[in-house]
Amino acid sequence: MKTWQIIVLVAVVGVLLLLLFYWMRNQSTTSNTNANANANANANANANANTSQSGYATADQAVEAGVAYLENGETDKAIEAFNQAVAMDPSLADAYFQLGVAYALKESQETANAATPTATPTPATPAPTATTSTSSSSSTPAPTATPKPTTTATPKPKSVENFEKAVEAYKAQIAKNPEDAASYYGLGRSENKLNLDPEAKKALQEAVKKDPDNAVYIIAYAAILMKLAQYPEAVTQLKAALQKDPNNVEAQQRLEDAQAGKSRVQYSPTPKPSPTPKKTPTPAVQVSVSPPTMKPLATPAKPAVNN
């Protein structure tokens, strides 16, 4: 075979190999693209399925929606959103706390509605019924025993149940991350709702220590100090909060209340002098003087008789 024929043959083979390489590369790219498209489609389908079941893609999204409902006064929708949040993430402490707040609002409204007096219709006076004479020989029925009242335990309010769950969830978060100031803040607020004031003070104080520049934490700590009538320390904390956030309206209002409470505690009115009681004149003691006892005169001796 001549040299030029060999060169042509090599060139043809090289072109064929190059075409084969590009064809295989295109096939690989196409398969990867299809695989990625299928994966994305499956992920979107799963997301859509979760969204259709709960109404929200994530538990945090449900909490955000519930908070918005609360701000708009739609308590029932907020409760529904928070319930979906805890169903999606049973360890989400913020969801339990917000659910407790929503239930507390609903329970307060129900109590107010129950306390509102409603006009009751006056029952009609029944017509007198004819009395039938009974035979004197009829036996008198025996008195029936009075049934004993059964005591039933009062069910715990939903708000209390969820605040207690929030306390446990926040404690679990703190156990995982002891430096989490937000968890201490949430724990303190939850304990405050349960009227566990000393525990709430301790948790909020810890939140301020972990994040001393957070004015929200400082105001919450000052509020629990005021609840415990520790007004001087509350004034100090609120002044610190206003240094960090001078335009905070809540801090300004609470500072006025704390200063007023401090003044009430420190104010002690000077007692008025009690009037001196008038002296009652002492009645003169009458001394009865008895007349002197007269001694009897001595009997004179008889004169001697001279015989």
C-alpha positions in Angstrom: 0.0 0.0 0.0 1.3 3.4 -1.0 2.1 6.0 1.6 -0.7 8.4 0.6 -3.2 5.7 0.9 -2.0 4.9 4.4 -2.3 8.6 5.4 -5.9 8.8 4.0 -6.9 5.7 5.9 -5.5 7.0 9.2 -7.3 10.3 8.7 -10.6 8.6 8.0 -10.3 6.4 11.1 -9.4 9.4 13.2 -12.4 11.3 12.0 -14.7 8.3 12.8 -13.2 8.0 16.3 -13.7 11.7 16.9 -17.3 11.5 15.8 -17.9 8.5 18.0 -16.4 10.3 21.0 -18.7 13.3 20.5 -21.7 11.1 20.1 -21.0 9.2 23.4 -20.5 12.5 25.2 -23.8 13.9 24.0 -25.6 10.7 25.1 -24.1 11.0 28.6 -25.1 14.6 29.0 -28.6 13.9 27.8 -29.0 11.0 30.4 -27.7 13.2 33.2 -30.0 16.0 32.3 -33.0 13.6 32.2 -32.0 12.2 35.6 -31.7 15.6 37.1 -35.1 16.6 35.7 -36.7 13.5 37.1 -35.1 14.1 40.5 -36.3 17.7 40.6 -39.8 16.6 39.5 -39.9 14.1 42.3 -38.7 16.7 44.9 -41.3 19.1 43.7 -44.0 16.4 43.8 -43.0 15.6 47.4 -43.0 19.2 48.4 -46.4 19.7 46.8 -47.7 16.7 48.6 -46.4 17.9 52.0 -47.8 21.4 51.3 -51.2 20.0 50.3 -51.4 17.9 53.4 -50.4 20.6 55.9 -50.9 23.8 54.0 -47.3 24.8 54.7 -43.9 23.6 53.4 -42.1 23.8 56.7 -43.0 24.1 60.4 -41.3 27.5 60.6 -43.5 28.7 57.7 -46.6 27.5 59.6 -45.4 29.4 62.7 -44.9 32.6 60.7 -48.4 32.3 59.2 -49.9 31.7 62.7 -48.2 34.8 64.1 -49.7 36.8 61.2 -53.1 35.4 61.9 -52.8 36.4 65.6 -51.8 39.9 64.6 -54.9 40.1 62.5 -57.1 38.8 65.3 -57.9 35.5 63.5 -57.3 33.3 66.5 -58.9 30.1 65.2 -56.7 30.2 62.0 -53.7 30.9 64.1 -54.4 27.8 66.3 -54.8 25.7 63.1 -51.5 26.9 61.8 -49.6 26.3 65.1 -51.1 22.8 65.4 -49.8 22.0 61.9 -46.4 23.3 62.9 -46.1 21.1 66.0 -47.4 18.1 63.9 -44.6 18.7 61.4 -41.9 19.3 64.1 -42.9 18.1 67.6 -39.6 19.6 69.0 -40.3 23.2 67.9 -40.6 25.1 71.1 -41.7 28.4 69.5 -44.7 26.7 68.0 -45.9 25.4 71.4 -45.4 28.8 73.0 -47.4 30.6 70.2 -50.0 27.9 70.4 -50.3 28.6 74.1 -50.7 32.3 73.5 -53.5 31.6 70.9 -55.4 29.3 73.2 -55.1 31.8 76.1 -56.7 34.4 73.9 -59.5 32.1 72.9 -60.1 30.9 76.5 -60.2 34.5 77.7 -62.8 35.4 75.0 -64.9 32.4 76.0 -64.7 33.3 79.6 -65.8 36.9 78.8 -68.7 35.6 76.7 -69.8 33.2 79.5 -69.7 36.1 82.1 -72.0 38.2 80.0 -75.6 37.9 81.4 -78.2 36.8 79.0 -81.9 37.4 79.4 -83.7 34.2 80.4 -87.4 33.8 79.6 -89.7 33.8 82.6 -91.3 30.3 82.9 -95.0 30.2 82.7 -96.9 29.5 85.9 -98.3 25.9 85.6 -102.0 25.5 86.0 -103.1 24.0 89.4 -103.6 20.3 89.2 -106.5 18.6 90.9 -105.5 16.6 93.9 -106.9 13.2 94.3 -107.7 11.9 97.7 -105.7 9.0 98.8 -106.9 6.3 101.0 -105.8 6.4 104.6 -104.8 2.8 104.3 -102.3 3.4 101.5 -98.7 2.9 102.6 -96.3 5.8 102.7 -93.4 5.4 100.2 -90.0 5.0 101.7 -87.7 8.0 101.2 -85.1 7.5 98.5 -81.4 7.8 99.4 -79.8 11.0 98.3 -77.1 10.2 95.7 -73.6 11.3 96.6 -72.1 14.0 94.4 -69.2 12.7 92.2 -66.2 14.9 92.0 -64.7 15.3 88.5 -61.2 16.6 87.9 -61.2 20.0 86.1 -59.5 19.5 82.7 -56.3 21.5 82.3 -56.7 24.5 79.9 -55.2 24.0 76.4 -53.1 27.1 77.0 -51.4 25.7 80.1 -50.8 22.4 78.4 -48.9 24.1 75.5 -46.9 26.4 77.8 -45.8 23.4 79.7 -44.8 21.7 76.5 -42.9 24.8 75.5 -41.0 24.8 78.7 -39.9 21.2 78.1 -39.0 21.9 74.5 -36.9 25.0 75.4 -35.1 23.1 78.1 -34.2 20.4 75.5 -32.9 23.1 73.2 -30.8 24.6 76.0 -29.4 21.1 76.8 -28.2 20.8 73.2 -26.8 24.4 73.1 -26.3 26.0 76.6 -25.2 29.3 74.9 -28.5 29.8 73.0 -29.8 33.1 74.4 -33.1 32.8 72.4 -33.9 29.5 74.1 -33.5 31.1 77.5 -35.7 34.0 76.4 -38.4 31.6 75.3 -38.1 29.5 78.4 -38.5 32.6 80.6 -41.6 33.8 78.7 -43.2 30.4 79.0 -42.5 30.1 82.7 -43.9 33.6 83.1 -47.2 32.5 81.4 -47.3 29.7 84.0 -46.8 32.2 86.8 -43.4 30.6 87.7 -42.0 34.0 88.4 -38.7 33.1 90.2 -37.9 30.5 87.4 -38.8 33.1 84.7 -36.5 35.7 86.3 -33.6 33.2 86.3 -34.1 32.2 82.7 -34.5 35.8 81.4 -31.5 36.9 83.4 -29.5 34.2 81.7 -30.7 35.4 78.3 -29.5 38.9 79.0 -26.1 37.5 80.1 -25.8 35.5 76.9 -26.8 38.5 74.7 -26.4 41.7 76.6 -27.0 44.0 73.6 -30.5 42.6 72.9 -33.0 45.3 74.1 -35.9 42.9 73.8 -34.4 40.5 76.3 -33.6 43.3 78.7 -37.2 44.6 78.6 -38.6 41.1 79.2 -36.2 40.7 82.2 -37.2 44.1 83.6 -40.9 43.2 83.2 -40.5 40.1 85.4 -38.6 42.2 87.9 -41.5 44.6 88.1 -43.9 41.6 88.5 -41.8 40.6 91.6 -41.9 44.3 92.8 -38.1 44.6 92.4 -38.5 48.1 91.0 -35.0 49.6 91.5 -33.3 46.8 89.5 -36.1 47.1 86.9 -35.4 50.8 86.5 -31.7 50.1 86.0 -32.4 47.5 83.3 -34.9 49.7 81.4 -32.5 52.6 81.3 -29.9 50.2 79.8 -32.4 49.1 77.2 -33.1 52.7 76.2 -29.4 53.3 75.8 -29.3 50.5 73.3 -32.7 51.4 71.7 -33.6 55.1 72.6 -36.9 55.0 70.5 -38.3 51.8 72.1 -41.8 52.8 73.2 -42.3 49.8 75.4 -39.1 50.5 77.3 -40.2 54.1 77.9 -43.6 53.1 79.2 -42.3 50.4 81.4 -39.6 52.8 82.8 -42.3 55.2 83.9 -44.2 52.4 85.6 -41.1 51.1 87.3 -40.1 54.6 88.6 -43.6 55.0 89.9 -43.4 51.7 91.7 -40.1 52.5 93.1 -41.5 55.8 94.5 -44.3 53.9 96.1 -42.0 51.4 97.8 -39.6 54.0 99.0 -42.2 56.5 100.2 -43.1 56.2 103.9 -45.4 58.9 105.3 -44.4 60.7 108.5 -46.7 59.6 111.2 -48.7 62.4 112.8 -48.1 62.9 116.5 -50.8 61.4 118.6 -52.5 63.9 120.9 -51.5 63.8 124.5 -54.3 62.5 126.6 -55.6 64.9 129.2 -54.7 64.0 132.7 -57.6 63.0 134.8 -57.4 64.7 138.2 -56.8 62.3 140.9 -59.6 62.5 143.5 -58.5 63.5 147.0 -58.3 60.6 149.3 -60.5 61.3 152.3 -58.9 60.1 155.5 -61.3 59.3 158.2 -59.9 60.5 161.5 -61.3 58.5 164.4 -61.6 60.4 167.7 -58.9 59.6 170.3 -59.8 56.8 172.5 -60.2 58.0 176.1 -58.4 55.9 178.5 -60.4 55.1 181.6 -59.4 57.0 184.8 -57.6 55.0 187.3 -59.8 54.1 190.3 -58.6 55.9 193.4 -57.4 53.7 196.1 -59.6 53.4 199.2 -58.2 55.1 202.4 -57.1 52.9 205.1 -59.5 52.6 208.1 -57.8 53.2 211.5 -59.2 50.8 214.1 
